[in-house]
Amino acid sequence: MSKTIYANGDYSGESNEGSIVKVEVSGQSYDASRSINGSEQILKANETDFEKADLEGSISDEETDDMIFGSSEVAKHFIVKMEGKPGVDPSLVLKLSQEIDGQIDTFSNEEANTNEVSLCYGVASEAEILNLGVSNLPITVSLLASRDVVEIVDRYDVECVPQNSRNDKVGYITNGNQDDKICVRSLTVPKKMNQPIYVYYQLENFYQNHRRYVKSRSDQQLKSKNKFDDTGSCDPEDKVNGKPIVPCGLIAWSLFNDTYSFSTNKGNKSLVVNKKGIAWKSDRDHKFGKDVFPSNFQSGPLIGGGNLTNVSLSEQEDLIVWMRTAALPTFRKLYGKIEADLVAGEVINVTLENNYNTYSFDGKKKLVLSTTSWIGGKNDFLGIAYLTVGGLCFFLALAFMIVYLVKPRQLGDPTYLSWNRNPGGN
């Protein structure tokens, strides 16, 4: 059924071409509203646009019988503004027709297929849950590849303190006597470890993400020798005896300085640790200058950590790795790589220097030897998490589907729909 309202007030009558109301101005007709499967189309208008309208003619009371506005005031206001106005641009008429504050019910005789609508919503919800579960399973399989990673973890911060010093660990670590810092540990290889074998140090309860700690550095100083005195953000480790410290700041000052050397029980063969290529290439090339050398570093009254050799900062990869701060209080940083295979049952002798002070803040130190898979290092947590979420979603999808098939949701009575309660539009 269609209705056409002309600007001069004439009315074209009704036809069965579809549920469309048209407004015709200057010989051109424009759809004012449309109805989909008999549903009501909501149109809005505001007072400002009404005052801009220059339509000529009016709509009779008979024409407004089939219009159901949000309120009687809005309908009355619309009719008043439509009367006695000169003609306007048809595009403005179309805009106004789309902004009427209310509803125009064209009373289509077609019934809405509520079964299809309800079924569509139900299947979509179950499909989404099922899709989420299935998508997690291949991710789980790939992450479970980390189970092939062989990892050896050894905590040594307590065992490497002499028995007579364990009641005063801070005093032991700060006494300056290097001879009693030497510690020998033995590690047994549980499974064959193929090269390269990555050597990490792991620190716990160390908050590198503290705001003041993270800001205590000078990126400009690290990149260029011309900025050697740019130490404004490095306080309190900015200068010593009035001279700038290079590199300045708390991050560099607290450089990790435990050392490790490895050998095997087979002929006391030494395992060389390669410390080249352990830092990000982008950091070496763009963040640490080749013409920047250490100056006045660790020469103050309080020594924080390790010292640096007299080579450019871009070559000091231990420093570069350390300067990339960790987001969590428990973190690992790469110390080097062992480029040799280790067989199962082989014993590795580790000679380490326990120099780094974690005792002041109840921190922990661990040595980690690990291989990698095609997806990276060992991480059981992610694999278990994805497997749990995927399995749960898959189970819920099946449960909802069974419930829907066994006891489907009862549909509403379509006779209560407005177009069925008043099919004639009266």
C-alpha positions in Angstrom: 0.0 0.0 0.0 1.4 3.5 -0.9 0.3 7.0 -0.2 1.4 10.2 -2.0 0.9 13.6 -0.5 1.4 16.6 -2.9 2.7 20.0 -1.9 -0.6 21.6 -3.0 -2.5 19.5 -0.6 -3.9 16.9 -3.1 -3.9 13.3 -2.1 -3.3 10.5 -4.6 -5.1 7.7 -2.8 -3.9 4.2 -2.0 -2.4 1.3 -3.9 -0.8 -2.0 -3.1 2.6 -1.2 -4.5 4.2 -1.5 -1.1 4.1 0.2 2.3 5.5 3.6 1.3 4.5 7.1 2.1 5.7 9.7 -0.5 6.0 13.5 -0.5 5.9 15.2 -3.9 7.2 18.7 -4.5 7.7 20.4 -7.8 6.7 17.3 -9.7 9.2 15.0 -8.0 8.3 12.4 -5.4 10.5 11.4 -2.4 10.0 8.5 0.0 9.1 10.0 3.4 9.1 6.6 5.2 9.2 2.9 4.6 8.0 -0.2 6.4 9.9 -3.5 6.4 7.8 -6.6 6.8 5.0 -4.5 8.3 7.2 -3.1 11.1 7.0 0.6 12.0 9.6 3.1 10.7 10.6 5.7 13.2 11.0 9.3 11.9 12.2 12.3 13.7 12.0 16.1 13.3 13.0 19.1 15.4 11.5 22.5 15.7 14.4 24.3 14.0 14.0 22.2 10.8 10.2 22.8 10.8 10.7 26.5 10.7 13.0 26.1 7.7 10.4 24.1 5.8 8.6 26.0 3.1 6.0 23.5 2.0 2.8 24.7 0.4 -0.5 23.1 1.3 -1.6 20.9 4.2 -2.4 17.4 5.1 -6.1 16.7 5.8 -7.3 15.0 8.9 -8.1 11.9 6.9 -4.4 11.7 5.9 -3.2 11.9 9.5 -5.5 9.1 10.7 -2.9 6.5 9.8 0.0 8.5 11.4 1.0 7.5 14.9 3.3 10.2 16.4 5.3 10.0 19.6 2.9 12.7 21.0 -0.1 14.7 19.9 1.8 18.0 20.3 4.4 16.8 17.8 1.8 15.8 15.2 -0.1 19.1 15.6 3.2 21.1 15.3 4.1 19.3 12.1 0.7 20.0 10.5 0.7 23.7 11.5 4.2 24.2 10.0 3.2 22.5 6.8 0.3 24.9 6.1 0.6 28.1 4.2 4.3 27.8 3.2 5.9 28.5 -0.2 7.6 25.7 -2.1 11.2 24.6 -1.1 14.0 22.4 -2.4 12.9 18.8 -2.5 16.1 17.7 -0.7 14.9 19.7 2.4 11.5 18.0 2.2 13.3 14.6 2.3 15.4 15.6 5.2 12.4 16.8 7.2 10.6 13.6 6.4 13.4 11.6 7.9 13.4 13.6 11.1 9.8 13.6 12.2 9.6 13.0 15.9 7.2 10.1 16.0 6.2 7.0 14.0 4.3 6.5 10.7 2.5 3.2 10.6 1.6 2.1 7.1 -0.3 -0.9 8.3 1.1 -3.5 5.8 -0.9 -6.7 5.6 2.3 -8.8 5.6 3.0 -10.7 8.8 6.4 -10.6 10.3 8.1 -14.0 10.4 8.9 -14.0 14.1 10.0 -17.7 14.0 12.9 -16.8 11.6 13.9 -13.8 13.7 14.0 -15.8 16.9 15.8 -18.7 15.3 18.4 -16.4 13.8 19.2 -14.8 17.2 19.5 -18.2 18.9 21.8 -19.8 16.3 24.0 -16.7 16.2 24.7 -16.7 19.9 25.6 -20.4 19.9 27.7 -20.1 16.8 29.7 -17.2 18.3 30.5 -19.3 21.4 31.4 -22.3 19.3 33.6 -20.2 17.0 35.4 -18.8 20.0 36.1 -22.2 21.4 37.3 -23.7 18.1 39.5 -20.8 17.4 41.3 -21.2 20.7 42.2 -24.9 20.0 44.8 -24.4 17.2 46.3 -21.6 19.3 46.6 -24.0 22.2 48.3 -26.6 20.0 50.9 -24.1 18.9 51.5 -22.8 22.4 51.9 -26.4 23.7 54.9 -26.6 21.5 56.7 -25.0 24.3 56.6 -28.3 26.1 59.5 -29.4 23.9 61.6 -26.6 25.4 64.2 -27.9 27.9 64.8 -25.5 30.8 67.0 -25.6 33.8 66.3 -23.1 36.6 68.6 -22.7 39.6 68.1 -20.3 42.5 71.4 -19.4 44.0 71.0 -16.1 46.0 70.7 -18.0 49.3 73.0 -21.0 48.7 75.8 -18.8 47.5 76.0 -16.9 50.8 78.4 -18.5 53.3 76.8 -20.0 56.4 78.4 -17.5 58.8 77.0 -14.6 56.8 73.4 -15.6 56.3 72.2 -13.6 59.2 73.6 -10.5 57.6 73.3 -10.9 53.9 73.4 -7.2 53.1 76.7 -6.8 55.0 78.1 -9.8 53.1 77.2 -8.5 49.7 78.5 -4.9 50.4 81.8 -5.8 52.1 83.9 -5.5 49.0 85.7 -8.8 49.4 85.5 -10.6 46.0 87.1 -13.8 47.2 84.0 -14.9 49.2 81.7 -14.0 46.3 82.8 -17.0 44.3 80.2 -19.8 44.2 80.2 -23.2 42.3 76.9 -24.8 41.3 76.3 -28.1 39.6 73.4 -28.5 37.2 72.2 -31.8 35.6 70.8 -31.8 32.1 67.4 -33.5 32.2 67.0 -34.0 28.4 69.1 -33.3 25.4 69.5 -29.6 24.8 70.3 -28.5 21.2 72.2 -25.4 20.6 71.8 -22.5 20.9 71.2 -22.7 24.6 70.2 -19.4 26.0 71.6 -18.2 29.4 69.3 -15.9 31.4 69.4 -14.3 34.8 66.1 -14.0 36.5 65.3 -11.4 39.2 62.2 -11.3 41.4 60.7 -8.5 43.4 62.7 -6.0 41.4 60.4 -3.2 40.2 62.1 -1.8 37.1 58.7 -0.3 36.1 58.8 2.2 39.0 58.1 5.7 37.5 61.1 7.4 39.0 63.4 4.6 38.0 62.1 4.4 34.4 62.5 8.2 34.0 66.1 8.3 35.4 68.0 8.2 32.1 69.0 10.4 29.2 68.2 9.0 25.8 69.9 12.0 24.1 73.1 11.4 26.0 73.1 7.7 25.1 72.8 8.5 21.4 75.2 11.4 20.8 78.6 12.5 22.3 77.5 16.1 21.8 74.8 15.6 24.5 77.2 14.2 27.1 76.1 16.9 29.6 72.4 16.3 29.1 71.7 14.9 32.5 68.6 16.8 33.6 66.4 13.7 34.0 69.1 11.5 35.7 69.0 12.9 39.2 70.4 11.6 41.6 73.0 9.9 39.4 73.6 12.8 37.1 77.0 14.2 38.1 80.0 13.4 40.3 82.3 16.2 41.5 80.6 18.5 39.1 81.2 16.3 36.0 78.5 14.6 34.1 78.2 10.8 34.4 77.9 8.9 31.1 75.7 6.9 31.1 73.7 8.7 33.8 70.6 7.7 35.7 69.5 5.0 38.1 68.9 2.4 35.4 72.5 2.3 34.2 73.8 2.8 37.8 72.0 -0.4 38.9 73.5 -2.6 36.1 73.4 -6.3 36.9 76.9 -7.6 37.6 76.8 -11.3 38.5 79.0 -13.3 36.2 78.8 -16.9 35.1 81.2 -19.4 33.5 80.4 -23.0 32.5 82.2 -26.3 32.1 81.1 -29.9 31.7 82.1 -33.0 33.7 83.4 -34.6 30.6 87.1 -33.7 30.6 86.3 -30.5 32.4 85.4 -29.0 29.0 84.7 -25.3 29.0 81.5 -24.0 27.5 82.0 -20.6 25.9 79.2 -18.0 26.4 78.7 -15.8 23.4 77.6 -12.4 24.4 77.3 -10.9 21.0 73.9 -10.3 19.4 72.0 -10.6 22.7 70.6 -7.0 22.4 68.0 -5.8 20.0 69.5 -4.6 16.7 67.3 -1.5 16.7 68.6 -0.6 20.2 72.3 -1.1 19.1 71.9 0.9 15.9 69.6 3.8 17.0 69.5 4.2 20.8 73.2 3.8 21.7 75.8 5.9 19.9 79.0 4.5 18.4 80.8 7.6 19.5 79.6 7.6 23.1 82.0 6.3 25.7 81.6 5.8 29.5 82.7 8.6 31.6 82.8 9.0 35.5 80.6 5.9 35.7 80.4 4.2 39.1 82.9 6.7 40.5 80.6 8.2 43.2 80.5 7.3 46.9 77.8 4.7 46.4 78.3 1.9 43.9 75.1 0.5 42.4 76.0 -2.4 40.2 78.4 -3.4 37.4 81.1 -1.3 35.7 81.7 -0.7 32.0 84.7 -1.2 29.8 86.1 1.7 27.7 84.4 0.9 24.5 81.4 2.6 22.9 78.0 2.1 24.4 76.7 0.5 21.2 79.1 -2.4 21.8 78.2 -2.9 25.5 75.3 -5.3 25.0 74.9 -6.2 28.7 74.1 -2.5 29.3 71.7 -2.3 26.3 69.8 -5.4 27.5 69.6 -4.0 31.1 68.4 -0.6 29.9 65.3 -2.1 28.3 63.3 -2.1 31.5 60.9 -4.9 32.4 57.2 -4.4 32.9 56.8 -6.8 35.8 58.7 -7.3 39.1 59.7 -10.9 38.0 61.7 -10.8 34.7 64.4 -12.5 32.8 67.2 -10.9 30.8 69.5 -12.6 28.3 73.1 -13.0 29.5 74.5 -14.9 26.5 74.3 -18.0 24.4 76.1 -21.4 24.6 76.6 -22.7 21.1 77.1 -26.4 21.9 74.8 -29.4 22.4 74.3 -30.9 25.8 73.2 -34.5 26.3 70.9 -35.9 28.9 72.5 -36.7 32.2 75.5 -34.4 31.6 76.6 -32.3 34.6 77.3 -28.6 34.1 79.6 -26.9 36.6 78.8 -23.2 37.0 81.3 -20.9 38.6 79.6 -17.6 39.4 80.3 -14.4 41.2 77.5 -13.4 43.5 78.0 -9.6 43.3 74.5 -8.2 42.8 72.7 -6.9 45.8 69.1 -8.2 45.9 69.2 -8.8 49.7 68.3 -5.1 50.5 64.8 -5.6 49.0 64.3 -9.3 49.6 64.8 -10.1 46.0 65.7 -13.4 44.4 68.2 -14.4 41.8 68.0 -17.4 39.5 70.2 -18.8 36.7 68.2 -20.1 33.7 69.4 -22.3 30.9 66.9 -22.8 28.2 66.3 -24.0 24.6 63.6 -22.5 22.4 60.9 -23.8 20.0 59.6 -22.3 16.8 57.2 -20.2 18.9 59.7 -19.1 21.5 60.6 -20.1 25.0 58.8 -22.2 27.6 55.4 -20.8 28.7 52.9 -23.4 30.0 50.6 -20.7 31.4 49.4 -19.4 28.0 48.9 -22.9 26.6 46.8 -24.0 29.7 44.8 -20.7 29.6 43.9 -21.0 25.9 43.0 -24.7 26.4 40.8 -23.9 29.3 39.0 -21.1 27.6 38.6 -23.0 24.3 37.3 -26.1 26.1 34.8 -24.1 28.2 33.4 -22.3 25.2 33.1 -25.5 23.2 31.2 -27.2 26.1 28.9 -24.2 26.6 28.1 -24.1 22.9 27.1 -27.7 22.9 25.1 -27.3 26.1 23.1 -24.3 24.7 22.5 -26.1 21.4 21.1 -29.2 23.2 18.9 -27.0 25.4 17.6 -25.2 22.3 16.8 -28.5 20.5 15.3 -30.3 23.5 13.3 -27.4 24.9 13.2 -24.5 22.5 12.2 -21.0 23.7 8.4 -20.4 23.4 7.6 -17.7 20.8 5.3 -14.8 21.5 1.8 -14.7 20.1 1.9 -12.7 16.8 -1.8 -11.7 17.2 -0.6 -9.0 19.7 1.4 -7.3 17.0 0.0 -3.8 16.2 -0.6 -4.6 12.5 -2.5 -7.7 13.4 -4.6 -6.0 16.1 -5.6 -3.3 13.7 -5.1 -4.6 10.2 -7.4 -2.0 8.6 -5.5 1.0 9.8 -8.6 2.4 11.6 
